[in-house]
Amino acid sequence: MSDEVMISRTRGGEEWTPEFVTALNASTCIGCGRCYKVCPRDVFELVDRADLVEDMDDDEDYDDDDEMKVMAIKNEMDCIGCKSCSRVCPKNCHTHEPMAA
């Protein structure tokens, strides 16, 4: 496999390597919706935390967490690699990688 990645250019002509969202950590996501609001391509959706995260313990102190909503990746292929979601995320939940050329 090649180590070459897709490289683009900014409007100013500078080289830029877009990094596309590959994962979102639902365990640390607080469901604030900031990434959803700034994403120009509708990559994210709000889902029930219980659908994504299996808690290690059944402690009743955390039962309310299962009712919480968190962000999930809905359309990974629609990502344009701008990383706007990462810049606004207060919990650093997003993982990005460059796309192979």
GULO-765915 format. One line per field, with one value per residue: x, y, z of N, C-alpha, C in turn. Coordinates in steps of 0.02 Angstrom, whole numbers, plus 32768, in hexadecimal, padded with zeros to 4 digits. Atoms other than C-alpha are relative to their C-alpha. Layout:
BEGIN
n.c1: [X:...]
n.c2: [Y:...]
n.c3: [Z:...]
ca.c1: [X:...]
ca.c2: [Y:...]
ca.c3: [Z:...]
c.c1: [X:...]
c.c2: [Y:...]
c.c3: [Z:...]
//
This chain:
BEGIN
n.c1: [802A:7FDA:8004:8014:8042:801D:7FEB:8026:7FE4:802D:800D:7FC1:7FD0:7FD7:8013:8028:8012:803F:8004:8046:8016:8004:8020:8017:8002:8040:7FF6:7FED:802D:8032:803D:800C:8017:7FD6:7FE6:8039:8010:7FCD:7FF2:8023:8015:8030:7FDC:8011:8045:8008:801D:8000:7FBF:8006:7FFA:7FBB:7FCF:8011:7FDF:7FDE:8021:8048:8009:803C:7FEF:7FF5:8039:8014:7FD4:801C:8035:7FDE:7FF4:7FBC:7FF8:7FE6:7FF3:8037:7FEA:7FB7:7FE7:800F:7FCE:7FD3:7FBD:7FF0:7FF4:8025:801E:7FCD:7FEF:8033:8011:7FE0:7FE7:7FD2:801D:7FFA:7FC1:7FFA:7FC7:7FFE:8017:7FCC:8009]
n.c2: [7FC5:7FC2:7FD1:7FBF:7FE8:7FCD:7FBD:7FCD:7FBC:7FCD:7FCB:7FDA:8029:8028:8045:800F:8047:8007:803A:8012:801E:8049:801A:7FD1:8024:7FF3:8003:7FBF:7FCE:7FE6:7FF2:7FB8:7FF0:7FCE:801C:8003:7FBD:7FE3:802D:7FE9:8038:802D:803E:8019:8003:8008:8042:8013:8018:8048:8026:8001:800D:8033:7FF0:8038:8013:7FF1:7FD3:7FD8:7FB9:7FEA:8012:7FC7:7FFC:8028:7FD9:7FC7:8002:7FF1:7FFC:803A:7FF4:8017:8004:7FF7:7FF1:7FBA:7FD5:7FDF:7FFC:7FBD:8007:7FCE:8022:8007:7FBF:7FE7:8034:7FF3:803F:801E:8043:8014:801A:7FF1:801B:7FEE:8034:8019:7FE9]
n.c3: [8000:8007:7FC8:801B:7FEA:802A:7FEF:8023:7FFB:7FE7:8031:8007:8023:7FD3:7FFA:7FC6:7FFD:7FDB:7FD4:7FFF:7FC1:8005:7FC4:7FCE:7FC1:7FDF:7FB8:7FE7:801D:7FD2:8026:8003:8043:8022:803F:802D:8016:802C:8039:803B:802A:7FDF:7FF2:7FBE:7FE9:7FB8:7FF2:7FB9:7FE9:7FF0:803F:8016:7FCB:7FCF:7FC2:7FE1:7FC1:7FFD:7FC7:8008:8000:8044:8029:8028:803B:8037:801F:801F:8048:8015:8048:8023:8047:802A:8046:7FFF:8043:8010:7FE0:8030:7FE2:7FE8:7FB8:7FD9:7FC6:7FCB:7FE4:7FD2:7FD0:7FBE:7FE3:802F:800D:8046:801A:8048:8023:8047:802D:802D:8046]
ca.c1: [8000:803C:8064:802A:7F99:7F24:7F66:7EFF:7F21:7ED6:7E8F:7F37:7F91:7FE0:7FE3:7F66:7F4A:7E92:7E74:7DCE:7D69:7D7B:7D36:7CDB:7CF2:7C41:7C86:7CCD:7C4C:7BD8:7B59:7B6F:7B50:7BDC:7C26:7B7A:7B60:7C06:7C0B:7BE3:7BBD:7B43:7BC1:7B7D:7ADA:7A9B:7A78:7A55:7AF7:7AB8:7AB4:7B6F:7BC2:7BBF:7BE6:7C60:7BFD:7B45:7B59:7AB4:7B0E:7B28:7A7B:7A57:7AEB:7A90:7A03:7A80:7A91:7B3B:7B7B:7B9F:7BE4:7B53:7BA6:7C62:7C78:7C2F:7CBE:7D28:7DBC:7DAF:7DB8:7D3E:7CEE:7D90:7DB1:7D0C:7D03:7D20:7D48:7DB6:7D48:7D71:7DF8:7E34:7EA8:7EE5:7E9E:7F11:7F2D]
ca.c2: [8000:80AE:812F:81BB:8224:8299:834B:83E3:849C:852E:85C4:8618:8588:853A:847D:8436:8382:8369:82F4:829A:8266:81AB:8197:81F1:81BA:81AC:8189:8237:8294:8305:831D:83D9:83D9:8453:83DE:83C7:8482:84AA:8415:8453:83A3:8353:82CF:82BE:8290:8290:81E0:818E:816F:80C2:808C:80AD:8092:7FF5:8026:7FB6:7FBB:7FC2:8048:80A0:8147:814C:8117:81C8:81BC:8138:81B4:8234:825E:8260:8281:81F5:81EF:81E2:8201:81E5:81EF:82A0:82E4:8364:835D:840E:83D6:845E:83DF:83C2:847A:8497:83F4:8416:835D:8337:82A3:829E:8237:826F:8222:8255:81F3:8183:81C0]
ca.c3: [8000:7FD6:805C:7FE9:8026:7FCD:7FCA:7F9A:7F88:7FE4:7F88:7FA6:7F4F:7FE9:7FF9:8074:80AC:80D8:816B:8167:8200:821E:82CE:8359:840E:8454:8502:8512:84A7:850C:8480:8476:83BA:838F:830C:82BF:82B4:825F:81E7:8138:80F8:8175:81AD:825F:82B5:8369:83AD:8455:84B4:84EA:8432:841F:84C8:8530:85E3:8640:86E2:870E:8793:87AE:87C4:8708:86CC:8690:8619:85B3:8591:8553:849A:8445:8397:831C:826B:81F1:8148:8156:8099:8097:8100:80A2:811B:815F:8217:824D:82C0:831F:8334:838F:83F3:84AE:84CF:8437:8403:8349:82F3:8247:81C7:811B:808A:8025:7F74]
c.c1: [802C:7FF7:7FEA:7FBA:7FE9:8016:7FD8:8025:7FCB:7FF2:803F:8037:802D:7FE7:7FDD:7FED:7FBF:8002:7FB6:7FED:7FF8:7FDE:7FEC:7FF7:7FC0:8006:8012:7FD3:7FCB:7FC0:7FF0:7FE8:802A:801A:7FC9:7FF2:8033:800E:7FD8:7FE2:7FD2:801E:7FE7:7FB5:8000:7FDC:8000:8044:7FFE:8006:8048:8032:7FE5:8028:801D:7FDD:7FB6:7FF0:7FC5:800E:8005:7FC6:7FE9:802A:7FE4:7FC8:801C:8007:8048:8002:801C:800C:7FC8:8018:804B:801B:7FF1:8032:802F:8045:8013:8011:7FDF:7FE3:8032:8011:7FCE:7FEF:8023:801F:8030:7FEC:800F:8046:7FFF:803E:7FFF:7FE9:8039:7FF0:7FF3]
c.c2: [803E:802C:8045:8011:8037:8045:8031:8042:802F:8033:802A:7FD8:7FD6:7FB8:7FF4:7FB6:7FFA:7FC0:7FF3:7FDD:7FB4:7FE1:803A:7FD8:8012:7FFE:8043:8039:8015:8015:804A:8016:8033:7FE6:7FFD:8044:801C:7FD5:8017:7FC7:7FCD:7FBB:7FE0:7FFE:7FF5:7FBE:7FF4:7FE2:7FB4:7FD5:7FF7:7FE7:7FCA:800F:7FC1:7FE9:8015:802C:802E:804B:801B:7FEE:803A:8009:7FDA:8025:803C:7FF6:8012:8003:7FBF:8013:7FE1:7FF3:800D:8014:8048:8031:801E:800C:8043:8001:8037:7FE1:7FFA:8042:8019:7FCE:800C:7FC1:7FDB:7FB8:7FE5:7FE6:800D:7FE0:8019:7FC4:7FEA:8015:7FC5]
c.c3: [8000:803E:7FE7:8017:7FD1:801A:7FD5:8004:801A:7FC9:7FF3:7FDD:802B:8002:8042:7FFD:8029:802A:800E:8042:7FF5:803D:802E:8041:8027:804C:801E:7FE5:8034:7FDC:7FF9:7FBB:7FDB:7FBD:7FCB:7FE2:7FCE:7FC2:7FC3:7FD6:8021:800E:8042:800D:804B:800C:804C:8012:800C:7FC1:7FEA:8034:802E:803F:8020:8040:7FFD:803C:7FF4:7FFF:7FB9:7FD2:7FD4:7FC2:7FC5:7FDC:7FDA:7FB4:7FF1:7FB4:7FE5:7FB7:7FD8:7FB9:7FFB:7FBB:7FEA:801E:7FCB:801D:801C:804B:802A:803F:803A:8021:8033:8037:8043:801F:7FD2:7FEE:7FBA:7FEF:7FB5:7FE4:7FB8:7FD6:7FD2:7FB9:7FD2]
//
